[in-house]
């Protein structure tokens, strides 16, 4: 038997046109076993199934090991052999997991038990059984077919039952409930079912290359990480303009005890790549038809989302009809922290952020995030501002064009008043409090009540108020300075942020340039940013100029942010579309 443990030896299996070829020899099985390592293969992989049931698979990824491959347009991996990778889900038969497959069924034509297995040893696994019962079991691993669904649409009726005929394509997500019972099998010192987790073995041909999933304008689709490696979710979202650029993650109350929808408690949290931050879900309750009936009083877990682990699925909403593209360039070797479900070694964000909590009747809290980037705007910014996915009857968020958001990204201006939107169907007590800060230092943060013309300093004390039912879209604001209070003014006068009166920006396709003209003032500086915040252009203009041409021939067709500064430091910022 040939068994390879280290990355340095993978090229000993090179054969034909495959970068990596693994097949049994006349003397026994051949496989690569990785523990806490990653395997990188530049080109394609060919796997031939081994003979012994103890070592059927050709590649074993254990203890957070992962497979990465170089960029290519399609999956050119081939053969009837398997990659085997462990991943954990909930162990409760009433709770949903949102999964995506990191492998493709290359043997049985999309039968459910062909890709999900019950681990028996480090290398041997047994195909999971499928049952029509309401609940599955841990040992033998038996999964209920009744709760396997995928989603594309906008209504509850758009959930599509999958069942045992597993027609889930790479990149598509699916739901699956956990299992009851226990499986005390020890592998690497950890039980298959240690209490609240259930270990699964995904086996099949590893997914690779560009993977596309259809998305429609104003519709949602359940997608997921299709690779046997982590996915850099931030890059993935920023590279898919057909979506709104926001990922929504299902979270629910653990240890459920009912299959009736009216007993569910859960909701969707929002991840914004522009803020690189996650606003957790507020759990809702439902009736038997899937309609929301209220809230449960619970809030979901605070989880780092910059990287999506193997097998994780999430919702996207379409900004236009088109396709979502998964690419190898978005893959990373990034290990999970099993204690907190967050990733180790998260890169420190340079986006300042604060967290505002709004409590309702001392029952539940809506967490809101406010982040600051100079390449953003006060309007809705793609891949930055996140609408709440499923509003509560009594709810609150940032007000952007009379819509409610739980994440807003905007430029920091000390004299701004940032509007909140509060919607109440009954008399309610609201409590405003600051919870956390990230790379953000400010002396004062106020809640401004425009009706009463009062300021409440939230960085010193929480503030509570009882409000009648109704919409409050222009009454409450977050402010960083208090007017008409000499005690809080510094000796230096506050800077007043005044925008340029008017600027005209036109894309001249014949000359491949942006033509900029400002009225009633001059131009001192012109800057251009992409939507990732990277500065593309920075030009200082001669004093007295009111016009400037910005060359665009070397730029990709995309949305950009142009910023104009006058000699008096007046600013104008606008999103523009460049198409050469």
C-alpha positions as CSV (number, residue, x, y, z in Angstrom):
1,X,0.0,0.0,0.0
2,X,1.3,3.4,-0.9
3,X,0.4,6.2,1.5
4,X,1.6,9.7,1.2
5,X,1.4,12.3,4.0
6,X,3.2,15.3,2.8
7,X,2.6,17.9,0.1
8,X,6.2,17.6,-1.1
9,X,5.5,14.2,-2.6
10,X,2.4,14.7,-4.6
11,X,4.2,15.0,-7.9
12,X,5.3,11.4,-7.6
13,X,1.8,10.5,-8.8
14,X,2.0,12.6,-12.0
15,X,0.7,10.7,-15.0
16,X,-0.4,11.7,-18.5
17,X,-1.9,15.2,-18.7
18,X,-3.1,15.2,-15.1
19,X,-1.2,17.3,-12.6
20,X,-2.1,14.7,-9.9
21,X,-2.9,11.1,-10.7
22,X,-3.7,8.6,-7.9
23,X,-4.6,4.9,-8.6
24,X,-4.1,1.6,-6.9
25,X,-1.1,-0.4,-7.9
26,X,-0.6,-4.1,-8.3
27,X,0.6,-4.3,-4.7
28,X,-2.2,-2.3,-3.0
29,X,-4.1,0.9,-2.6
30,X,-2.7,4.4,-3.1
31,X,-3.9,7.5,-1.4
32,X,-2.8,10.8,0.1
33,X,-3.7,11.5,3.8
34,X,-3.4,15.1,5.0
35,X,-3.7,16.1,8.7
36,X,-3.7,19.9,9.4
37,X,-2.2,20.6,5.9
38,X,-3.3,21.9,2.5
39,X,-2.7,20.3,-0.9
40,X,-2.2,22.5,-3.9
41,X,-2.6,21.1,-7.4
42,X,-1.9,23.5,-10.3
43,X,-3.9,21.7,-13.0
44,X,-6.4,18.9,-12.9
45,X,-6.7,15.7,-10.8
46,X,-7.4,12.1,-11.8
47,X,-8.5,9.7,-9.1
48,X,-9.1,6.0,-9.5
49,X,-11.0,4.3,-6.7
50,X,-9.1,2.0,-4.5
51,X,-10.0,-1.7,-3.9
52,X,-10.1,-2.0,-0.1
53,X,-13.2,-0.6,1.7
54,X,-10.8,0.6,4.4
55,X,-9.0,2.9,2.0
56,X,-11.5,3.5,-0.9
57,X,-10.8,7.2,-1.2
58,X,-7.7,8.6,-3.0
59,X,-7.4,11.9,-0.9
60,X,-8.2,12.3,2.8
61,X,-8.6,15.7,4.2
62,X,-8.4,15.5,8.0
63,X,-8.1,18.0,10.9
64,X,-8.9,21.1,8.8
65,X,-6.9,20.0,5.8
66,X,-8.0,21.5,2.5
67,X,-7.5,21.2,-1.3
68,X,-6.7,24.2,-3.5
69,X,-6.3,24.3,-7.3
70,X,-5.2,26.9,-9.8
71,X,-7.6,29.0,-11.9
72,X,-9.5,27.3,-14.7
73,X,-12.8,27.8,-16.5
74,X,-14.3,24.3,-15.9
75,X,-13.9,21.3,-13.6
76,X,-11.4,19.0,-15.4
77,X,-11.0,16.6,-12.4
78,X,-11.8,13.1,-13.5
79,X,-12.0,9.4,-12.6
80,X,-14.1,7.2,-10.4
81,X,-12.1,7.9,-7.3
82,X,-13.0,10.0,-4.3
83,X,-11.8,12.9,-2.1
84,X,-13.0,12.5,1.5
85,X,-13.5,15.5,3.7
86,X,-15.1,15.7,7.2
87,X,-17.4,18.5,8.2
88,X,-19.7,19.0,11.1
89,X,-23.4,20.0,11.3
90,X,-26.0,20.1,14.1
91,X,-26.9,16.8,15.8
92,X,-30.5,17.8,16.5
93,X,-33.1,16.2,14.2
94,X,-35.3,19.3,14.4
95,X,-32.7,21.9,13.4
96,X,-31.7,22.8,9.9
97,X,-28.2,22.8,8.4
98,X,-27.6,24.9,5.2
99,X,-25.2,22.9,3.1
100,X,-23.4,22.9,-0.2
101,X,-21.5,20.0,-1.6
102,X,-17.6,20.2,-2.0
103,X,-17.6,17.1,-4.2
104,X,-19.6,15.8,-7.1
105,X,-21.2,12.3,-7.3
106,X,-19.2,10.5,-10.0
107,X,-20.7,7.1,-9.6
108,X,-24.5,6.8,-8.8
109,X,-26.2,9.6,-10.8
110,X,-27.2,11.9,-8.0
111,X,-28.5,9.5,-5.3
112,X,-28.3,11.1,-1.9
113,X,-26.4,8.3,-0.1
114,X,-23.6,8.5,-2.6
115,X,-22.0,11.7,-1.4
116,X,-22.7,11.7,2.4
117,X,-21.1,9.0,4.6
118,X,-20.9,8.0,8.2
119,X,-17.2,8.0,9.4
120,X,-16.1,4.7,10.9
121,X,-12.3,5.1,11.1
122,X,-9.9,7.8,9.9
123,X,-10.2,6.4,6.3
124,X,-13.2,4.1,6.3
125,X,-16.8,5.4,6.0
126,X,-20.2,3.9,5.4
127,X,-22.9,5.4,3.0
128,X,-25.6,7.3,4.9
129,X,-29.0,5.8,4.8
130,X,-32.1,7.8,3.7
131,X,-35.4,7.5,5.5
132,X,-38.9,8.8,4.9
133,X,-39.3,9.1,8.7
134,X,-39.6,12.6,10.1
135,X,-36.4,12.2,12.1
136,X,-33.0,10.8,11.3
137,X,-30.6,8.9,13.5
138,X,-26.9,9.2,14.3
139,X,-26.0,5.4,14.3
140,X,-26.4,4.1,11.8
141,X,-26.4,7.4,10.1
142,X,-29.9,7.8,8.7
143,X,-31.0,11.2,7.2
144,X,-34.6,12.1,6.7
145,X,-35.4,12.9,3.1
146,X,-38.4,15.1,4.1
147,X,-36.3,18.2,5.0
148,X,-33.9,18.3,2.0
149,X,-34.8,21.5,0.0
150,X,-33.2,24.0,-2.3
151,X,-34.4,27.6,-2.9
152,X,-34.8,30.0,-5.8
153,X,-37.4,32.7,-5.7
154,X,-39.1,35.2,-3.3
155,X,-41.9,33.3,-1.6
156,X,-42.1,30.5,0.9
157,X,-43.6,28.3,-1.8
158,X,-40.4,28.6,-3.8
159,X,-38.6,26.1,-1.6
160,X,-38.1,23.0,-3.9
161,X,-38.1,19.5,-2.4
162,X,-35.0,17.5,-3.3
163,X,-35.4,14.3,-1.3
164,X,-33.4,11.2,-2.3
165,X,-33.0,12.2,-6.0
166,X,-30.2,14.6,-5.3
167,X,-30.4,17.0,-8.2
168,X,-28.3,19.7,-6.5
169,X,-25.7,21.2,-8.7
170,X,-22.2,22.4,-7.6
171,X,-22.7,25.9,-6.1
172,X,-26.3,25.4,-5.2
173,X,-27.2,25.2,-1.5
174,X,-29.6,22.8,0.2
175,X,-31.2,22.4,3.6
176,X,-31.0,19.2,5.7
177,X,-32.0,18.5,9.3
178,X,-29.7,16.9,11.8
179,X,-30.1,13.6,13.5
180,X,-31.1,12.2,16.9
181,X,-29.2,9.7,19.0
182,X,-25.5,9.3,19.5
183,X,-22.5,7.9,17.7
184,X,-19.6,7.4,20.1
185,X,-17.1,6.4,17.4
186,X,-13.8,8.1,18.2
187,X,-11.8,9.5,15.3
188,X,-8.7,11.6,16.1
189,X,-9.9,11.6,19.7
190,X,-13.3,13.2,18.9
191,X,-16.7,11.4,18.8
192,X,-18.8,11.4,15.6
193,X,-21.6,12.8,17.7
194,X,-20.1,14.7,20.7
195,X,-23.4,16.2,21.9
196,X,-24.5,19.1,19.7
197,X,-22.5,18.3,16.5
198,X,-22.7,15.6,13.9
199,X,-19.7,14.6,11.8
200,X,-20.3,13.9,8.1
201,X,-17.9,12.5,5.5
202,X,-18.4,14.1,2.0
203,X,-17.0,11.8,-0.6
204,X,-16.8,12.3,-4.4
205,X,-14.8,13.9,-7.1
206,X,-13.5,17.3,-5.9
207,X,-15.3,20.3,-7.4
208,X,-12.9,22.7,-9.2
209,X,-12.8,25.6,-11.7
210,X,-15.5,28.2,-12.4
211,X,-18.9,27.3,-11.2
212,X,-22.1,29.2,-12.2
213,X,-25.5,29.5,-10.5
214,X,-28.4,31.3,-12.1
215,X,-29.8,34.4,-10.2
216,X,-32.7,36.6,-11.0
217,X,-33.4,40.3,-10.3
218,X,-35.1,40.8,-6.9
219,X,-35.2,37.1,-6.3
220,X,-33.2,35.1,-3.8
221,X,-31.2,31.9,-4.4
222,X,-29.6,29.5,-1.9
223,X,-25.9,29.0,-2.8
224,X,-22.9,27.7,-1.0
225,X,-19.1,27.2,-1.0
226,X,-18.7,24.4,-3.7
227,X,-15.0,23.6,-3.0
228,X,-13.1,21.4,-0.5
229,X,-11.4,24.5,0.8
230,X,-12.5,27.8,2.5
231,X,-14.0,30.5,0.3
232,X,-12.9,34.1,0.7
233,X,-16.5,35.4,0.9
234,X,-15.5,39.0,0.8
235,X,-13.8,38.5,-2.6
236,X,-16.6,36.3,-3.9
237,X,-19.3,38.9,-3.2
238,X,-17.3,41.8,-4.6
239,X,-16.7,39.9,-7.8
240,X,-20.4,39.1,-8.4
241,X,-22.3,42.3,-9.5
242,X,-25.4,40.3,-10.5
243,X,-26.2,40.0,-6.7
244,X,-26.7,42.8,-4.2
245,X,-23.3,41.9,-2.8
246,X,-24.7,40.9,0.6
247,X,-24.8,37.3,2.0
248,X,-27.6,36.2,4.3
249,X,-27.0,33.4,6.8
250,X,-29.8,31.3,8.5
251,X,-29.5,31.0,12.2
252,X,-32.0,29.5,14.6
253,X,-32.6,28.6,18.2
254,X,-30.7,25.4,19.0
255,X,-32.1,22.2,20.4
256,X,-35.5,22.5,18.7
257,X,-38.2,20.0,19.6
258,X,-40.8,20.3,16.8
259,X,-41.1,19.9,13.1
260,X,-44.1,22.3,12.9
261,X,-43.2,25.6,11.3
262,X,-45.2,27.5,13.9
263,X,-42.7,26.3,16.5
264,X,-39.6,27.5,14.6
265,X,-37.5,30.4,15.8
266,X,-34.9,31.7,13.4
267,X,-33.9,34.4,11.0
268,X,-31.2,35.7,8.6
269,X,-28.1,37.7,9.6
270,X,-26.3,39.9,7.0
271,X,-22.7,40.0,6.0
272,X,-21.4,43.1,4.2
273,X,-18.1,42.7,2.4
274,X,-17.7,46.5,2.2
275,X,-17.9,46.7,6.0
276,X,-16.3,43.3,6.4
277,X,-18.8,42.8,9.2
278,X,-21.8,40.6,10.1
279,X,-25.0,41.7,11.7
280,X,-26.6,38.7,13.4
281,X,-30.1,37.5,12.9
282,X,-33.1,38.5,15.1
283,X,-35.1,35.3,15.5
284,X,-38.7,35.4,14.2
285,X,-41.7,33.1,14.7
286,X,-43.9,31.8,11.8
287,X,-47.3,30.3,11.1
288,X,-48.0,27.0,9.3
289,X,-47.9,28.8,5.9
290,X,-44.4,30.2,6.4
291,X,-45.6,33.7,7.2
292,X,-43.9,35.6,9.9
293,X,-46.0,36.1,13.0
294,X,-43.6,38.0,15.4
295,X,-40.3,37.6,17.2
296,X,-39.0,35.1,19.7
297,X,-36.8,37.4,21.8
298,X,-33.5,35.8,20.8
299,X,-30.6,37.0,18.6
300,X,-28.3,34.8,16.6
301,X,-24.6,34.2,17.2
302,X,-22.0,36.8,16.3
303,X,-19.8,34.9,13.8
304,X,-16.9,36.1,11.6
305,X,-18.0,35.7,8.0
306,X,-15.0,36.9,5.9
307,X,-14.2,33.3,5.1
308,X,-16.9,30.6,4.3
309,X,-16.0,27.1,5.5
310,X,-16.3,23.9,3.5
311,X,-19.9,23.0,2.9
312,X,-21.5,26.3,4.1
313,X,-24.5,27.7,2.3
314,X,-26.1,31.2,2.3
315,X,-28.7,33.3,0.6
316,X,-28.0,35.9,-2.1
317,X,-30.5,38.3,-3.7
318,X,-30.3,39.3,-7.3
319,X,-29.6,42.9,-8.5
320,X,-30.1,41.8,-12.1
321,X,-30.7,38.6,-14.1
322,X,-27.5,36.7,-14.6
323,X,-25.1,34.3,-13.0
324,X,-23.2,33.9,-9.7
325,X,-19.6,32.9,-10.4
326,X,-17.5,30.8,-8.0
327,X,-13.8,30.8,-9.0
328,X,-10.6,29.1,-7.8
329,X,-9.1,32.5,-7.2
330,X,-11.6,33.0,-4.3
331,X,-10.4,29.9,-2.5
332,X,-8.2,30.1,0.5
333,X,-6.6,27.7,3.1
334,X,-8.2,29.1,6.2
335,X,-9.0,26.9,9.2
336,X,-12.0,27.1,11.4
337,X,-12.0,27.7,15.1
338,X,-14.3,25.0,16.4
339,X,-14.8,26.6,19.8
340,X,-16.5,29.8,18.4
341,X,-17.3,28.9,14.8
342,X,-15.1,31.9,13.9
343,X,-12.0,31.7,11.9
344,X,-8.5,32.1,13.4
345,X,-6.2,34.8,12.1
346,X,-8.9,37.1,10.7
347,X,-7.3,40.0,9.0
348,X,-7.8,43.2,10.9
349,X,-10.2,45.4,9.0
350,X,-9.3,49.0,8.3
351,X,-13.0,50.0,8.1
352,X,-14.1,51.8,11.3
353,X,-17.3,50.5,12.7
354,X,-19.7,50.9,15.6
355,X,-22.6,48.7,16.7
356,X,-25.9,50.2,17.8
357,X,-28.5,48.0,19.6
358,X,-32.2,48.9,19.6
359,X,-34.2,46.9,22.1
360,X,-38.0,46.4,21.8
361,X,-40.0,46.1,25.0
362,X,-37.1,44.3,26.8
363,X,-37.9,41.3,24.6
364,X,-35.5,41.3,21.7
365,X,-32.8,43.5,20.2
366,X,-32.1,44.6,16.6
367,X,-28.3,44.9,16.2
368,X,-27.2,47.6,13.7
369,X,-23.8,48.2,12.3
370,X,-22.5,51.6,11.0
371,X,-19.2,51.6,9.1
372,X,-17.2,54.4,7.5
373,X,-15.4,54.4,4.1
374,X,-14.4,57.5,2.1
375,X,-15.3,55.7,-1.2
376,X,-18.9,55.1,-0.1
377,X,-21.9,57.5,-0.2
378,X,-24.9,58.3,1.9
379,X,-27.1,56.5,-0.7
380,X,-27.3,52.7,-1.1
381,X,-23.9,51.3,-2.0
382,X,-23.6,48.0,-3.7
383,X,-21.8,45.3,-1.6
384,X,-21.8,47.7,1.4
385,X,-25.2,48.5,2.7
386,X,-27.3,45.5,3.8
387,X,-31.1,45.5,3.8
388,X,-32.7,43.5,6.6
389,X,-33.7,40.1,5.2
390,X,-37.2,39.7,6.6
391,X,-38.4,42.6,8.7
392,X,-40.2,42.2,12.0
393,X,-43.6,43.8,12.7
394,X,-41.8,46.1,15.2
395,X,-38.4,46.8,13.8
396,X,-35.7,49.4,13.2
397,X,-32.7,50.1,11.0
398,X,-30.8,52.7,9.1
399,X,-33.0,54.7,6.8
400,X,-31.6,54.8,3.2
401,X,-34.2,56.1,0.7
402,X,-37.1,55.0,3.0
403,X,-35.9,51.4,3.2
404,X,-34.5,49.7,6.4
405,X,-30.9,48.4,6.6
406,X,-29.1,46.7,9.4
407,X,-25.6,47.6,7.9
408,X,-24.8,51.0,6.5
409,X,-21.5,52.2,5.1
410,X,-20.9,55.9,4.5
411,X,-18.2,58.5,4.6
412,X,-17.5,59.9,8.1
413,X,-18.6,63.5,8.6
414,X,-18.7,64.8,12.1
415,X,-21.6,67.2,11.5
416,X,-23.8,64.5,9.8
417,X,-27.1,63.4,11.3
418,X,-27.6,59.8,10.2
419,X,-31.3,58.8,10.0
420,X,-32.9,55.8,11.6
421,X,-36.2,54.2,10.4
422,X,-38.4,52.7,13.1
423,X,-41.7,50.9,12.3
424,X,-44.1,50.0,15.1
425,X,-47.5,48.2,14.9
426,X,-48.1,48.7,18.6
427,X,-47.1,51.0,21.5
428,X,-43.5,49.9,22.3
429,X,-40.7,50.8,24.6
430,X,-37.4,51.2,22.7
431,X,-33.9,51.2,24.3
432,X,-30.9,52.5,22.4
433,X,-27.4,51.4,23.4
434,X,-23.9,51.2,22.0
435,X,-22.4,47.8,22.1
436,X,-19.0,47.7,20.4
437,X,-16.5,49.7,18.3
438,X,-13.9,48.6,15.8
439,X,-11.1,50.9,14.7
440,X,-13.3,53.8,15.6
441,X,-12.5,56.5,18.1
442,X,-15.0,59.4,18.6
443,X,-15.5,61.5,21.7
444,X,-19.3,61.7,21.6
445,X,-22.1,59.8,20.0
446,X,-25.7,61.1,20.4
447,X,-29.2,60.0,19.6
448,X,-30.9,63.1,18.2
449,X,-34.7,63.4,18.5
450,X,-35.7,65.9,15.9
451,X,-39.3,66.2,17.2
452,X,-38.3,67.2,20.7
453,X,-34.9,68.7,19.6
454,X,-33.1,66.8,22.3
455,X,-29.7,64.9,22.3
456,X,-29.0,61.8,24.3
457,X,-25.3,60.9,24.8
458,X,-25.2,57.1,24.1
459,X,-21.5,56.6,24.8
460,X,-22.3,57.5,28.4
461,X,-25.8,56.0,29.0
462,X,-28.4,54.0,27.3
463,X,-31.6,55.8,26.4
464,X,-35.2,54.5,26.5
465,X,-38.4,56.0,25.2
466,X,-42.0,54.8,24.7
467,X,-43.4,55.4,21.3
468,X,-46.9,55.1,19.8
469,X,-47.4,52.8,16.8
470,X,-46.4,54.2,13.4
471,X,-43.5,54.9,11.1
472,X,-40.6,57.1,12.4
473,X,-38.4,57.8,9.4
474,X,-37.4,61.4,10.1
475,X,-37.4,61.7,13.9
476,X,-34.4,59.9,15.2
477,X,-30.8,60.3,14.1
478,X,-27.3,59.3,15.2
479,X,-25.0,62.4,15.5
480,X,-21.4,62.9,16.5
481,X,-21.8,66.5,17.7
482,X,-24.4,68.3,19.7
483,X,-25.6,71.7,18.6
484,X,-26.4,74.6,21.0
485,X,-24.4,73.1,23.9
486,X,-21.4,75.2,24.8
487,X,-20.2,72.6,27.4
488,X,-19.6,70.0,24.7
489,X,-18.0,72.4,22.1
490,X,-14.3,72.5,21.9
491,X,-12.3,75.7,21.6
492,X,-11.7,75.0,17.9
493,X,-14.7,75.7,15.7
494,X,-16.3,72.6,14.2
495,X,-15.7,71.9,10.6
496,X,-18.7,72.3,8.4
497,X,-19.0,69.8,5.6
498,X,-20.4,71.5,2.6
499,X,-20.8,69.7,-0.7
500,X,-20.0,71.4,-4.0
501,X,-23.0,73.2,-5.4
502,X,-23.0,71.1,-8.6
503,X,-20.7,68.9,-10.7
504,X,-21.3,67.5,-14.2
505,X,-19.5,64.2,-15.0
506,X,-19.9,62.6,-18.4
507,X,-18.2,59.5,-19.9
508,X,-17.0,60.3,-23.4
509,X,-16.7,56.9,-25.0
510,X,-15.1,58.2,-28.2
511,X,-12.2,59.7,-26.3
512,X,-12.3,57.1,-23.5
513,X,-12.3,59.7,-20.7
514,X,-14.5,61.1,-18.0
515,X,-15.2,64.8,-18.5
516,X,-15.7,66.7,-15.3
517,X,-16.9,70.2,-14.8
518,X,-17.9,72.0,-11.6
519,X,-20.0,75.2,-11.3
520,X,-19.5,78.2,-9.0
521,X,-16.1,77.0,-7.8
522,X,-12.8,75.4,-9.0
523,X,-11.2,72.0,-8.8
524,X,-8.2,71.3,-6.6
525,X,-8.1,67.5,-6.7
526,X,-9.8,64.6,-8.4
527,X,-9.7,61.1,-7.0
528,X,-11.2,57.8,-8.3
529,X,-11.8,54.6,-6.3
530,X,-13.1,51.2,-7.2
531,X,-15.8,49.6,-5.0
532,X,-13.2,47.7,-3.0
533,X,-11.9,51.1,-1.8
534,X,-8.7,50.9,-3.8
535,X,-7.5,54.3,-5.2
536,X,-7.3,54.2,-8.9
537,X,-6.5,57.8,-9.7
538,X,-5.3,60.9,-7.8
539,X,-4.6,64.1,-9.6
540,X,-3.9,67.6,-8.2
541,X,-5.3,70.3,-10.5
542,X,-3.9,73.8,-11.2
543,X,-5.6,76.5,-9.2
544,X,-8.5,78.1,-11.0
545,X,-9.5,75.1,-13.2
546,X,-13.2,74.2,-13.4
547,X,-12.8,71.4,-15.8
548,X,-10.8,68.2,-15.9
549,X,-10.6,65.1,-18.1
550,X,-9.8,61.7,-16.5
551,X,-8.6,59.0,-18.9
552,X,-10.4,55.7,-18.6
553,X,-8.9,53.6,-21.4
554,X,-7.1,51.3,-19.0
555,X,-10.1,50.7,-16.7
556,X,-12.4,47.8,-16.7
557,X,-16.1,48.4,-17.3
558,X,-17.5,48.7,-13.7
559,X,-18.9,51.1,-11.1
560,X,-16.5,53.6,-9.6
561,X,-16.5,56.3,-7.0
562,X,-15.3,59.8,-8.1
563,X,-14.4,62.4,-5.5
564,X,-13.8,66.1,-6.3
565,X,-12.3,68.6,-3.9
566,X,-12.3,72.3,-4.4
567,X,-9.6,74.9,-3.4
568,X,-11.8,75.7,-0.4
569,X,-12.0,72.0,0.5
570,X,-15.5,71.6,-0.6
571,X,-16.2,68.0,-1.6
572,X,-18.4,66.2,-4.2
573,X,-18.6,62.4,-4.2
574,X,-20.6,60.4,-6.8
575,X,-20.8,56.8,-8.1
576,X,-20.2,56.6,-11.9
577,X,-20.4,53.8,-14.4
578,X,-17.4,53.5,-16.8
579,X,-17.8,51.7,-20.0
580,X,-15.2,52.2,-22.7
